[in-house]
Amino acid sequence: MGFIHQVVALLGLTIDNQKVQAFLANYPTLKIDKPSSGSQYVIGKAYGFYLLFDGGRMPKDRPLTTLFLYADNIHKHSEFTGELPLGFKFMQTHKALAAIKQPDTTWVIGEGRMTSNHPAPDSATWITPEFNLLASYLNDSIKAHIFQIQPYKPLDIENEWKPAPTWQKMALEKNMVEAIKLYRSEHNVGMAEAKKAIEEYVSAI
């Protein structure tokens, strides 16, 4: 069983579980942090990964919720050398990852959920039958430097955080009527000027 599937089998188990302890014993230089605010990290910088146990004050209340996999020298980690899910590789662009498999959703910080084909998201999520996979992109290069693996969970669009609509988001979603309305309200210009500015914005992306 590969590393990823080993950890996926541990998702939902607590740090004091025998299976988790047996897994951790395979990595002697892991650093097990003290719990803080209901969370506890197991850090393996030499191995390129760390684990997050999250959810409560006591060990029995903190299940394993996330596996983080790092590219080389990200937050002083060595690069994770195991096989990544879906045939992905570190430092691939969002466009390259989406060409392998279209994400189920993308996210832009401060703006929220975007369409799956957004050209420059901060992160993207793929939902598989076994787990959810999230790629975090490095600054403006939009290259994947961290992958997160979490328990399978379907999208919950109704209950997630939603920002106030912006003309940029409306333009990217091809809702030109709302985009023009918001642009005019923000910039105090006429319809023709707003339409031109929005079209230039979309064509530049």
C-alpha positions as CSV (number, residue, x, y, z in Angstrom):
1,M,0.0,0.0,0.0
2,G,1.4,3.4,-1.0
3,F,2.0,6.2,1.4
4,I,-1.1,8.2,0.3
5,H,-3.4,5.2,0.8
6,Q,-1.8,4.5,4.2
7,V,-2.7,7.9,5.4
8,V,-6.1,8.0,3.8
9,A,-6.9,4.8,5.8
10,L,-6.0,6.8,9.0
11,L,-8.2,9.8,8.3
12,G,-10.7,10.2,11.1
13,L,-8.6,8.3,13.6
14,T,-7.0,10.0,16.7
15,I,-3.3,10.3,17.4
16,D,-3.5,7.8,20.2
17,N,-5.0,5.1,18.0
18,Q,-2.8,2.1,17.6
19,K,-2.8,2.2,13.8
20,V,-1.8,5.9,13.9
21,Q,1.0,5.2,16.4
22,A,2.3,2.3,14.3
23,F,2.4,4.5,11.2
24,L,4.2,7.3,13.0
25,A,6.8,4.9,14.3
26,N,8.0,4.5,10.7
27,Y,9.2,8.1,10.7
28,P,11.6,8.5,13.7
29,T,12.4,12.2,13.1
30,L,8.8,13.3,13.2
31,K,8.1,16.2,15.6
32,I,4.8,15.9,17.5
33,D,3.8,19.3,18.6
34,K,1.8,20.0,21.8
35,P,-2.0,20.6,21.2
36,S,-3.0,24.2,20.7
37,S,-6.6,25.5,20.4
38,G,-7.9,22.0,19.8
39,S,-5.4,21.2,17.1
40,Q,-2.2,19.1,17.1
41,Y,0.4,18.9,14.3
42,V,2.8,16.1,13.5
43,I,5.6,17.6,11.5
44,G,7.9,15.7,9.2
45,K,10.1,18.4,7.5
46,A,12.6,15.8,6.4
47,Y,9.9,13.7,4.8
48,G,8.0,16.6,3.1
49,F,4.7,16.2,5.0
50,Y,2.8,16.9,8.1
51,L,-0.4,15.8,9.7
52,L,-3.2,17.8,11.3
53,F,-5.3,16.3,14.1
54,D,-8.1,18.7,14.8
55,G,-11.3,19.0,16.7
56,G,-11.1,19.0,20.4
57,R,-9.1,19.5,23.6
58,M,-8.5,15.8,24.4
59,P,-6.6,13.4,22.1
60,K,-9.8,11.3,21.8
61,D,-11.5,14.3,20.4
62,R,-8.9,15.2,17.7
63,P,-9.2,13.0,14.6
64,L,-6.7,13.2,11.7
65,T,-8.2,15.7,9.3
66,T,-5.5,16.7,6.9
67,L,-2.3,15.4,5.3
68,F,-0.1,18.2,3.9
69,L,2.5,17.4,1.2
70,Y,5.2,19.9,0.4
71,A,7.4,20.8,-2.6
72,D,11.1,21.4,-1.9
73,N,12.0,24.2,0.5
74,I,8.4,25.3,1.1
75,H,8.2,26.3,4.8
76,K,11.6,24.7,5.2
77,H,10.4,21.2,4.2
78,S,12.2,18.7,2.0
79,E,10.1,17.7,-1.0
80,F,7.7,14.8,-0.5
81,T,9.1,12.1,-2.8
82,G,6.2,9.7,-2.9
83,E,3.7,9.5,-5.7
84,L,1.1,12.2,-5.7
85,P,-2.6,11.5,-6.4
86,L,-4.0,11.7,-9.9
87,G,-0.6,11.8,-11.5
88,F,0.0,15.4,-10.3
89,K,3.5,16.8,-9.7
90,F,4.8,19.7,-7.6
91,M,5.2,23.1,-9.2
92,Q,2.9,22.2,-12.1
93,T,0.7,25.2,-13.1
94,H,-3.0,25.2,-12.4
95,K,-3.6,24.9,-16.1
96,A,-1.4,21.8,-16.3
97,L,-3.2,20.1,-13.4
98,A,-6.6,21.0,-14.9
99,A,-5.5,19.4,-18.2
100,I,-4.9,16.1,-16.3
101,K,-8.2,16.3,-14.4
102,Q,-10.6,19.3,-14.3
103,P,-11.0,20.4,-10.7
104,D,-14.4,20.4,-9.0
105,T,-13.9,23.9,-7.7
106,T,-11.4,26.7,-7.4
107,W,-11.1,29.4,-4.7
108,V,-9.8,32.9,-4.7
109,I,-8.9,34.4,-1.3
110,G,-11.3,37.2,-0.5
111,E,-13.6,36.4,-3.3
112,G,-14.6,32.8,-2.6
113,R,-15.6,30.0,-4.9
114,M,-14.9,30.4,-8.6
115,T,-15.7,28.4,-11.7
116,S,-13.5,25.3,-12.2
117,N,-11.8,26.9,-15.2
118,H,-10.8,30.1,-13.4
119,P,-7.4,31.1,-14.8
120,A,-5.7,32.2,-11.6
121,P,-7.1,30.7,-8.4
122,D,-5.3,30.6,-5.0
123,S,-6.4,26.9,-4.7
124,A,-8.3,24.2,-6.5
125,T,-10.1,21.1,-5.2
126,W,-10.6,17.7,-6.7
127,I,-13.1,15.3,-5.1
128,T,-12.4,11.6,-5.5
129,P,-14.4,8.7,-4.1
130,E,-11.7,8.2,-1.4
131,F,-10.7,11.7,-0.4
132,N,-10.7,15.4,-1.3
133,L,-7.4,16.8,-2.8
134,L,-6.6,20.5,-2.6
135,A,-3.7,22.2,-4.4
136,S,-2.4,25.5,-3.1
137,Y,-0.6,27.7,-5.6
138,L,2.5,29.7,-5.2
139,N,1.9,33.4,-5.4
140,D,1.3,34.7,-9.0
141,S,3.0,31.8,-10.7
142,I,0.0,29.6,-10.0
143,K,2.2,26.6,-9.5
144,A,1.2,23.9,-7.0
145,H,3.5,24.0,-4.0
146,I,1.4,22.3,-1.3
147,F,-1.2,19.5,-1.7
148,Q,-3.7,18.7,1.0
149,I,-5.6,15.4,1.4
150,Q,-8.7,15.4,3.5
151,P,-11.6,13.0,4.1
152,Y,-14.1,12.7,1.3
153,K,-16.7,15.4,1.5
154,P,-19.2,16.6,-1.2
155,L,-19.3,20.3,-2.0
156,D,-21.6,22.2,0.4
157,I,-22.1,25.4,-1.6
158,E,-25.2,26.5,0.4
159,N,-23.4,26.7,3.7
160,E,-19.9,27.9,2.7
161,W,-18.7,31.5,3.2
162,K,-19.7,33.8,0.4
163,P,-18.3,37.3,-0.3
164,A,-20.3,40.2,-1.6
165,P,-20.4,40.0,-5.4
166,T,-17.8,42.0,-7.3
167,W,-17.9,43.2,-10.9
168,Q,-14.7,41.1,-11.6
169,K,-16.4,37.9,-10.4
170,M,-19.6,38.6,-12.3
171,A,-17.5,39.3,-15.4
172,L,-15.7,36.0,-15.1
173,E,-19.0,34.2,-14.6
174,K,-20.2,35.9,-17.8
175,N,-23.0,37.8,-15.9
176,M,-22.5,41.0,-17.8
177,V,-25.6,42.7,-16.6
178,E,-24.6,42.4,-12.9
179,A,-21.0,43.2,-13.8
180,I,-21.9,46.4,-15.5
181,K,-24.3,47.4,-12.7
182,L,-21.6,46.8,-10.0
183,Y,-18.9,48.5,-12.1
184,R,-21.0,51.6,-12.6
185,S,-21.9,51.8,-8.9
186,E,-18.2,51.5,-7.9
187,H,-16.7,53.9,-10.5
188,N,-19.7,56.3,-11.1
189,V,-19.4,56.0,-14.9
190,G,-21.9,55.4,-17.8
191,M,-22.9,52.1,-19.2
192,A,-20.7,52.3,-22.3
193,E,-17.6,53.0,-20.3
194,A,-18.4,50.3,-17.8
195,K,-19.0,47.7,-20.6
196,K,-15.7,48.6,-22.3
197,A,-13.7,48.4,-19.0
198,I,-15.2,45.0,-18.2
199,E,-14.5,43.6,-21.7
200,E,-10.9,44.7,-21.5
201,Y,-10.6,43.1,-18.1
202,V,-11.9,39.7,-19.4
203,S,-9.8,39.8,-22.5
204,A,-6.7,40.4,-20.5
205,I,-7.1,37.3,-18.4
